[in-house]
Structures are given as C-alpha cells and as structure tokens.
Amino acid sequence: MTDDHFLDEAREVPSIAPMERVVAWSVFRSREDARHLLEHVYLAPGQGLVGGHGRDSVAPYWWVGVQVRDLSQWGNAAAVNKRGRLGD
C-alpha cells in the first residue's frame, strides 16, 4: 500500500505556490479520488510522490504530483505541467 500521508498536508498546488522539482500533478475534489491515483503512478528512479490539499473559491481540493531529484535529467523543463491555475 502506498503511503498517502502527504495528502493531509496543507500545501497549495504548484501552479499557485511553486514547489521545487515538481514536474507533473493532478488535482481532485476528493481525497479519495487523489488517493486512488497513487496506486496507478509508476515512478522511475529519482522520482517520488508529493502532494497536499488546499481550497479555492469553489471547494477544497487535493493534489498529487511527481517530484524529480534532478530536473536537468528529467527532460524538457518547458514540459513541466503549467496548464491553468489548478492544472486544468
């Protein structure tokens, strides 16, 4: 079973509060949906799961992301998920 303790940390999504070396993330409206994603993420060496929860003008949200050890080895830094304020 994947450790999901980071979902309980109050931490804004990286598009609002940038987080070092986080290259991709997904945003959910329920903790259960965010937790479900964890079992389906395949990580390469040097990658780890990060995330947290916050609240926007609509409702609470939870997010799950991938943090890399070395951004220069990850690939194209311009490809980092930067779509929309909440990744949408």
Residue pairs with C-beta under 8 A, 6 or more apart in sequence:
2 38
2 39
2 49
4 35
4 38
6 49
6 50
6 51
6 52
7 31
7 34
7 35
7 51
7 52
7 53
7 62
7 64
8 52
8 53
9 51
9 52
9 53
10 52
10 53
10 54
11 17
11 19
11 51
11 52
11 53
11 54
12 52
12 54
13 25
13 27
13 52
13 54
13 61
13 63
13 85
13 86
13 87
14 22
14 25
14 63
14 65
14 81
15 81
15 82
15 83
15 84
15 85
15 86
15 87
16 54
16 85
16 86
19 50
19 65
19 67
20 67
21 67
21 68
21 69
21 70
21 71
22 50
22 65
22 66
22 67
22 80
23 65
23 66
23 67
23 68
23 71
23 74
23 79
23 80
23 81
24 65
24 66
24 80
24 81
25 51
25 63
25 64
25 65
25 66
25 81
25 87
26 34
26 37
26 63
26 64
26 65
26 87
27 61
27 62
27 63
27 86
27 87
27 88
28 34
28 37
28 61
28 62
28 63
28 64
29 59
29 60
29 61
29 62
30 62
31 53
31 62
33 62
34 51
34 62
34 63
34 64
37 64
38 49
38 64
41 49
41 64
41 66
43 49
43 66
46 68
46 69
46 70
46 73
47 66
47 67
47 68
47 69
48 66
48 67
49 64
49 65
49 66
49 67
50 64
50 65
50 66
50 67
51 62
51 63
51 64
51 65
52 62
52 63
53 60
53 61
53 62
53 63
54 60
54 61
54 63
55 61
56 85
56 86
61 86
63 87
65 81
68 74
71 77
81 87
